[in-house]
Amino acid sequence: MSIIEVAEKEVSEYVSQAKAHPKFTIKGKGRDTVKAVDVAELLKLEGFKVTHIKLETEEHEVEGKKQRTSLILIEMEK
C-alpha cells in the first residue's frame, strides 16, 4: 500500500497523487493532520472510501526534553 505523506505541497497535489493508486494511506503529522483530513474529504467526494483511521503519537528528544507529535494515518481505497 502506498503512503502519501502530507507536508508542504498544496492539497490538490496530494489529491492527484492519491488518485493514481487504488489503495493508499494518507499520513499527516503535527499541524499537517488537518491537511491530511482535507485531502481525505476531497477524495471522498470523488468516490474513495475511508477503510481505517489510526491516531498515533511519536516521541522524540530535543535538547534533553521529550517532545510528542501527533499523527494521523487515513487508509483509503477506490
N, CA, C and O atoms as a MOPAC input file, in Angstrom:
PM7 MOZYME 1SCF
protein

 N      0.85200 1    -1.18700 1     0.00000 1
 C      0.00000 1     0.00000 1     0.00000 1
 C      0.89200 1     1.24200 1     0.00000 1
 O      1.86800 1     1.31100 1     0.74700 1
 N      0.56000 1     2.19800 1    -0.81900 1
 C      1.32500 1     3.43900 1    -0.91800 1
 C      1.03500 1     4.34900 1     0.27200 1
 O     -0.08500 1     4.38000 1     0.78200 1
 N      2.04800 1     5.08700 1     0.70600 1
 C      1.86500 1     6.07400 1     1.76900 1
 C      2.09500 1     7.45500 1     1.16400 1
 O      3.13200 1     7.72600 1     0.55800 1
 N      1.11100 1     8.31000 1     1.34300 1
 C      1.19800 1     9.68200 1     0.85100 1
 C      1.35700 1    10.56200 1     2.08100 1
 O      0.41500 1    10.74500 1     2.85300 1
 N      2.55400 1    11.10200 1     2.25700 1
 C      2.84700 1    11.90900 1     3.42700 1
 C      2.58500 1    13.37300 1     3.11600 1
 O      3.24800 1    13.97200 1     2.26900 1
 N      1.61300 1    13.93800 1     3.81200 1
 C      1.18600 1    15.31900 1     3.59600 1
 C      2.14400 1    16.25400 1     4.34000 1
 O      2.44900 1    16.04300 1     5.51400 1
 N      2.61600 1    17.29500 1     3.63300 1
 C      3.53400 1    18.25300 1     4.25400 1
 C      3.37900 1    19.63000 1     3.61100 1
 O      2.40000 1    20.32900 1     3.87300 1
 N      4.33900 1    20.02100 1     2.77200 1
 C      4.42500 1    21.39000 1     2.25200 1
 C      3.57900 1    21.69200 1     1.01500 1
 O      3.21700 1    22.84700 1     0.79000 1
 N      3.26000 1    20.68600 1     0.21900 1
 C      2.56600 1    20.91600 1    -1.05100 1
 C      1.10700 1    21.33600 1    -0.83500 1
 O      0.58300 1    21.28000 1     0.27800 1
 N      0.48100 1    21.75200 1    -1.91200 1
 C     -0.93500 1    22.10600 1    -1.89300 1
 C     -1.79800 1    20.84500 1    -1.77100 1
 O     -1.39300 1    19.76800 1    -2.20800 1
 N     -2.96900 1    20.98000 1    -1.18700 1
 C     -3.90000 1    19.85800 1    -1.01000 1
 C     -4.20600 1    19.18900 1    -2.34600 1
 O     -4.26000 1    17.96100 1    -2.42300 1
 N     -4.40600 1    19.97700 1    -3.39300 1
 C     -4.75200 1    19.42900 1    -4.70800 1
 C     -3.67100 1    18.49800 1    -5.25600 1
 O     -3.98300 1    17.54700 1    -5.97400 1
 N     -2.42000 1    18.75600 1    -4.93000 1
 C     -1.33200 1    17.88900 1    -5.39100 1
 C     -1.40100 1    16.51300 1    -4.73800 1
 O     -1.13000 1    15.50100 1    -5.38400 1
 N     -1.76500 1    16.47600 1    -3.46000 1
 C     -1.89600 1    15.19600 1    -2.75900 1
 C     -3.11400 1    14.42200 1    -3.26500 1
 O     -3.08200 1    13.19500 1    -3.35700 1
 N     -4.18500 1    15.14400 1    -3.59100 1
 C     -5.37900 1    14.50000 1    -4.14200 1
 C     -5.03200 1    13.84400 1    -5.47400 1
 O     -5.40800 1    12.69700 1    -5.71600 1
 N     -4.32300 1    14.55600 1    -6.33200 1
 C     -3.91500 1    13.99800 1    -7.63300 1
 C     -3.00800 1    12.79100 1    -7.45800 1
 O     -3.15500 1    11.79100 1    -8.16000 1
 N     -2.08500 1    12.88200 1    -6.53600 1
 C     -1.15800 1    11.77900 1    -6.26700 1
 C     -1.93000 1    10.54000 1    -5.79300 1
 O     -1.62700 1     9.42400 1    -6.21400 1
 N     -2.90700 1    10.72900 1    -4.93500 1
 C     -3.68200 1     9.61000 1    -4.39000 1
 C     -4.51100 1     8.91400 1    -5.46500 1
 O     -4.66700 1     7.69300 1    -5.43400 1
 N     -5.03800 1     9.67500 1    -6.40600 1
 C     -5.88900 1     9.11300 1    -7.46000 1
 C     -5.16400 1     8.07800 1    -8.32200 1
 O     -5.81000 1     7.27300 1    -8.99300 1
 N     -3.84800 1     8.09300 1    -8.31100 1
 C     -3.06600 1     7.15300 1    -9.11000 1
 C     -2.98800 1     5.76800 1    -8.47200 1
 O     -2.44200 1     4.84200 1    -9.07100 1
 N     -3.53000 1     5.61900 1    -7.26400 1
 C     -3.44800 1     4.35400 1    -6.53100 1
 C     -4.83900 1     3.85800 1    -6.14700 1
 O     -5.69400 1     4.66100 1    -5.77300 1
 N     -5.08200 1     2.53500 1    -6.23300 1
 C     -6.37900 1     2.00600 1    -5.81100 1
 C     -6.51600 1     1.94600 1    -4.28300 1
 O     -7.62000 1     2.06500 1    -3.75200 1
 N     -5.38400 1     1.75900 1    -3.57600 1
 C     -5.35600 1     1.72600 1    -2.11100 1
 C     -4.15000 1     2.52400 1    -1.64700 1
 O     -3.07400 1     2.43100 1    -2.23800 1
 N     -4.32400 1     3.30900 1    -0.59000 1
 C     -3.22700 1     4.13800 1    -0.09900 1
 C     -3.51100 1     4.58500 1     1.32500 1
 O     -4.63100 1     4.46300 1     1.82300 1
 N     -2.47700 1     5.10300 1     1.96700 1
 C     -2.60300 1     5.67600 1     3.30700 1
 C     -2.14000 1     7.12200 1     3.23200 1
 O     -1.06700 1     7.41700 1     2.70600 1
 N     -2.96000 1     8.01400 1     3.76200 1
 C     -2.60100 1     9.42800 1     3.85900 1
 C     -2.05700 1     9.63800 1     5.27100 1
 O     -2.71000 1     9.29700 1     6.25700 1
 N     -0.85400 1    10.20300 1     5.35300 1
 C     -0.20700 1    10.40000 1     6.64600 1
 C     -0.01900 1    11.88700 1     6.88700 1
 O      0.57100 1    12.58800 1     6.06400 1
 N     -0.52100 1    12.36700 1     8.01500 1
 C     -0.34600 1    13.75800 1     8.40600 1
 C      0.27000 1    13.81400 1     9.78900 1
 O     -0.13600 1    13.07800 1    10.68900 1
 N      1.24700 1    14.68600 1     9.95800 1
 C      1.99800 1    14.75700 1    11.20200 1
 C      1.94000 1    16.17900 1    11.75200 1
 O      2.12900 1    17.14100 1    11.00800 1
 N      1.68000 1    16.31600 1    13.04700 1
 C      1.64700 1    17.63600 1    13.67300 1
 C      0.56700 1    18.51400 1    13.06200 1
 O     -0.59500 1    18.11600 1    12.98500 1
 N      0.94700 1    19.69700 1    12.63400 1
 C     -0.01300 1    20.64000 1    12.03300 1
 C     -0.58100 1    20.14900 1    10.70800 1
 O     -1.63200 1    20.61700 1    10.27000 1
 N      0.10300 1    19.21700 1    10.07400 1
 C     -0.35600 1    18.70600 1     8.78100 1
 C     -1.47300 1    17.67100 1     8.90200 1
 O     -1.94900 1    17.16300 1     7.88600 1
 N     -1.90600 1    17.34500 1    10.13700 1
 C     -3.03000 1    16.41500 1    10.29300 1
 C     -4.29700 1    17.01200 1     9.68900 1
 O     -5.10900 1    16.29400 1     9.10600 1
 N     -4.46200 1    18.30500 1     9.82900 1
 C     -5.64000 1    18.98600 1     9.27100 1
 C     -5.63800 1    18.87600 1     7.74700 1
 O     -6.67500 1    18.61900 1     7.13500 1
 N     -4.47700 1    19.07100 1     7.14500 1
 C     -4.35900 1    18.97800 1     5.68900 1
 C     -4.63700 1    17.55200 1     5.21400 1
 O     -5.24100 1    17.35600 1     4.15900 1
 N     -4.19800 1    16.55000 1     5.99100 1
 C     -4.44600 1    15.15000 1     5.64300 1
 C     -5.94900 1    14.85400 1     5.64000 1
 O     -6.44100 1    14.14300 1     4.76400 1
 N     -6.66300 1    15.39200 1     6.60600 1
 C     -8.11800 1    15.21200 1     6.65700 1
 C     -8.77600 1    15.92200 1     5.47500 1
 O     -9.72300 1    15.39400 1     4.89200 1
 N     -8.29300 1    17.10000 1     5.11400 1
 C     -8.82100 1    17.82100 1     3.94800 1
 C     -8.66200 1    16.98400 1     2.67500 1
 O     -9.58100 1    16.90600 1     1.85900 1
 N     -7.49700 1    16.36400 1     2.51300 1
 C     -7.23300 1    15.51700 1     1.34100 1
 C     -8.23000 1    14.35200 1     1.32600 1
 O     -8.82800 1    14.05700 1     0.29200 1
 N     -8.40300 1    13.69800 1     2.46800 1
 C     -9.32500 1    12.56300 1     2.55500 1
 C    -10.75800 1    12.98200 1     2.23000 1
 O    -11.47000 1    12.26200 1     1.52900 1
 N    -11.17800 1    14.12000 1     2.72500 1
 C    -12.54800 1    14.58800 1     2.47400 1
 C    -12.76800 1    14.89200 1     0.99300 1
 O    -13.83300 1    14.58800 1     0.45600 1
 N    -11.79000 1    15.48200 1     0.33300 1
 C    -11.91700 1    15.75100 1    -1.10100 1
 C    -11.96600 1    14.44800 1    -1.89600 1
 O    -12.70600 1    14.33900 1    -2.87300 1
 N    -11.18200 1    13.47000 1    -1.47700 1
 C    -11.20200 1    12.17100 1    -2.16600 1
 C    -12.53100 1    11.44900 1    -1.94600 1
 O    -13.00200 1    10.74400 1    -2.83900 1
 N    -13.13400 1    11.61200 1    -0.78800 1
 C    -14.45000 1    11.01100 1    -0.53700 1
 C    -15.48800 1    11.56500 1    -1.51000 1
 O    -16.37300 1    10.83700 1    -1.95900 1
 N    -15.37800 1    12.83800 1    -1.83100 1
 C    -16.30000 1    13.45600 1    -2.78700 1
 C    -16.14300 1    12.85600 1    -4.18100 1
 O    -17.05300 1    12.93800 1    -5.00600 1
 N    -14.97400 1    12.24900 1    -4.44100 1
 C    -14.70000 1    11.65000 1    -5.74500 1
 C    -14.85300 1    10.12800 1    -5.73700 1
 O    -14.38100 1     9.45000 1    -6.64900 1
 N    -15.50800 1     9.59800 1    -4.71200 1
 C    -15.82900 1     8.17800 1    -4.69500 1
 C    -14.89800 1     7.26900 1    -3.91000 1
 O    -15.12100 1     6.05900 1    -3.86700 1
 N    -13.86700 1     7.81200 1    -3.29300 1
 C    -12.98500 1     6.99300 1    -2.47300 1
 C    -13.62800 1     6.76600 1    -1.11000 1
 O    -14.45200 1     7.56200 1    -0.66000 1
 N    -13.24000 1     5.66500 1    -0.45500 1
 C    -13.80000 1     5.32700 1     0.85400 1
 C    -12.68300 1     5.23100 1     1.88100 1
 O    -11.58600 1     4.75500 1     1.58800 1
 N    -12.98100 1     5.69000 1     3.08500 1
 C    -12.05400 1     5.53300 1     4.20200 1
 C    -12.25800 1     4.13100 1     4.76000 1
 O    -13.37900 1     3.75700 1     5.10600 1
 N    -11.18100 1     3.35100 1     4.84900 1
 C    -11.29100 1     1.98700 1     5.37500 1
 C    -10.81200 1     1.88600 1     6.81300 1
 O    -11.23700 1     0.99700 1     7.55000 1
 N     -9.91700 1     2.80600 1     7.22300 1
 C     -9.40500 1     2.75400 1     8.58800 1
 C     -8.72100 1     4.07900 1     8.92700 1
 O     -8.06700 1     4.68600 1     8.07900 1
 N     -8.87900 1     4.51400 1    10.16700 1
 C     -8.19200 1     5.71400 1    10.64900 1
 C     -7.42900 1     5.32500 1    11.90600 1
 O     -7.97800 1     4.69700 1    12.81100 1
 N     -6.15500 1     5.70600 1    11.95000 1
 C     -5.32900 1     5.38200 1    13.10300 1
 C     -4.65100 1     6.65500 1    13.59600 1
 O     -4.09100 1     7.41900 1    12.81000 1
 N     -4.70900 1     6.87200 1    14.90400 1
 C     -4.04200 1     8.01300 1    15.51700 1
 C     -2.86000 1     7.50200 1    16.32700 1
 O     -2.97400 1     6.50800 1    17.04400 1
 N     -1.73300 1     8.18000 1    16.21000 1
 C     -0.53700 1     7.78400 1    16.94300 1
 C      0.15600 1     9.02200 1    17.50000 1
 O     -0.14700 1    10.15300 1    17.12000 1
 N      1.09100 1     8.77700 1    18.40700 1
 C      1.93900 1     9.84300 1    18.93600 1
 C      3.38000 1     9.39600 1    18.82500 1
 O      3.74400 1     8.32300 1    19.30600 1
 N      4.19600 1    10.21400 1    18.19500 1
 C      5.63100 1     9.95100 1    18.11200 1
 C      6.31600 1    10.75000 1    19.21100 1
 O      5.96700 1    11.90200 1    19.46900 1
 N      7.28100 1    10.13200 1    19.84300 1
 C      8.00600 1    10.81600 1    20.90600 1
 C      9.48100 1    10.87700 1    20.53400 1
 O     10.07300 1     9.87300 1    20.13500 1
 N     10.06500 1    12.05500 1    20.66600 1
 C     11.49000 1    12.21100 1    20.40000 1
 C     12.06200 1    13.24800 1    21.35700 1
 O     11.32400 1    14.00200 1    21.99100 1
 N     13.38000 1    13.27400 1    21.45100 1
 C     14.03000 1    14.16400 1    22.39600 1
 C     14.70600 1    15.32300 1    21.67000 1
 O     15.42100 1    15.12700 1    20.68700 1
 N     14.46600 1    16.53000 1    22.17000 1
 C     15.07900 1    17.73600 1    21.62300 1
 C     15.67200 1    18.51200 1    22.79500 1
 O     14.96300 1    18.90500 1    23.72200 1
 N     16.97000 1    18.72200 1    22.73500 1
 C     17.69500 1    19.45000 1    23.77900 1
 C     17.39000 1    18.88900 1    25.16400 1
 O     17.17900 1    19.64300 1    26.11400 1
 N     17.36900 1    17.56600 1    25.27600 1
 C     17.16700 1    16.91300 1    26.56400 1
 C     15.72100 1    16.84200 1    27.03400 1
 O     15.45200 1    16.31800 1    28.11500 1
 N     14.79100 1    17.35600 1    26.24600 1
 C     13.37200 1    17.31700 1    26.63000 1
 C     12.60500 1    16.44300 1    25.65600 1
 O     12.85200 1    16.46300 1    24.45000 1
 N     11.67300 1    15.67800 1    26.19600 1
 C     10.83900 1    14.83700 1    25.34200 1
 C      9.75500 1    15.68400 1    24.69000 1
 O      9.09500 1    16.49400 1    25.34100 1
 N      9.59000 1    15.47600 1    23.38800 1
 C      8.52300 1    16.15600 1    22.65500 1
 C      7.65800 1    15.10500 1    21.98700 1
 O      8.15300 1    14.09200 1    21.49300 1
 N      6.37400 1    15.35800 1    21.97900 1
 C      5.43600 1    14.44400 1    21.33800 1
 C      4.80000 1    15.12800 1    20.13900 1
 O      4.47400 1    16.31500 1    20.16700 1
 N      4.63700 1    14.34500 1    19.09600 1
 C      3.99500 1    14.83400 1    17.88200 1
 C      2.88400 1    13.87000 1    17.50800 1
 O      3.11500 1    12.66700 1    17.38000 1
 N      1.67500 1    14.39600 1    17.33300 1
 C      0.54600 1    13.56700 1    16.92000 1
 C      0.61100 1    13.30900 1    15.42600 1
 O      1.09800 1    14.13700 1    14.65700 1
 N      0.10600 1    12.13600 1    15.02500 1
 C     -0.01300 1    11.88100 1    13.60200 1
 C     -1.27300 1    11.07600 1    13.32300 1
 O     -1.76900 1    10.33700 1    14.17400 1
 N     -1.77100 1    11.24200 1    12.11300 1
 C     -2.96700 1    10.54800 1    11.68300 1
 C     -2.63300 1     9.74100 1    10.42700 1
 O     -1.93000 1    10.21700 1     9.53600 1
 N     -3.14400 1     8.53000 1    10.37600 1
 C     -2.99000 1     7.65900 1     9.21200 1
 C     -4.40200 1     7.32300 1     8.72900 1
 O     -5.18500 1     6.70900 1     9.45400 1
 N     -4.71700 1     7.72900 1     7.51100 1
 C     -6.05600 1     7.50200 1     6.95200 1
 C     -5.91300 1     6.54600 1     5.77700 1
 O     -5.36900 1     6.91100 1     4.73400 1
 N     -6.40100 1     5.32400 1     5.94500 1
 C     -6.34500 1     4.33600 1     4.87600 1
 C     -7.58800 1     4.49500 1     4.00200 1
 O     -8.71000 1     4.57200 1     4.50200 1
 N     -7.36300 1     4.54100 1     2.68900 1
 C     -8.47000 1     4.74800 1     1.74700 1
 C     -8.34200 1     3.80600 1     0.56400 1
 O     -7.27000 1     3.26900 1     0.28700 1
 N     -9.46100 1     3.61600 1    -0.12900 1
 C     -9.45400 1     2.82300 1    -1.36400 1
 C    -10.56700 1     3.30600 1    -2.27000 1
 O    -11.51800 1     3.95600 1    -1.83500 1
 N    -10.41900 1     2.96500 1    -3.55800 1
 C    -11.41500 1     3.34600 1    -4.57500 1
 C    -12.59200 1     2.40800 1    -4.49800 1
 O    -13.54500 1     2.54900 1    -5.26400 1

